[in-house]
Amino acid sequence: RSMPDLLVFDNKDKKAFLVECKYRNAEQLHNVRLNKSSLDKYKKYWSGCIIVVIVPLDNLLYAQWVKKLNIDNRVTGDNVYFSMEKDFEPFTSIFTKIDQKIIDKYKTFIRTISNKKD
């Protein structure tokens, strides 16, 4: 039950990446909640995985390698709180080869379903 959502393949470089996607309707970028027990499983079994967090604020799409996530001193119960601006990277910093037009299309979709404006 801890398997990543996607297998992304870079056809040019012949590399594969496992990606876990999470949508969070957070009110602030510096207080985005992820589940500790899920993160623990990812750190144990899928440390090379990338977590993509979709937050309908600012850049909307954030990403980070699981092995780089520091959950120490961030735990409240079974929740871990992150700052998207400090603990994660903009999506395009990790997924550098995705065309900006495609990213913009999905950002429009995310804003539409979350009723958020620029």
Buried (B, 14 or more C-beta within 10 A) or exposed (E): EBEBEEEBEEEEEEEEBBBBBBEBEBEEBEEBBBEBEBBBBBBEEBEEBBBBBBBBBEBBBBBBBBEEBEBEEBEEEEEBBBBBBEBBBBBBEBBEEBEEEEBEEBBEEBBEEBEBEE
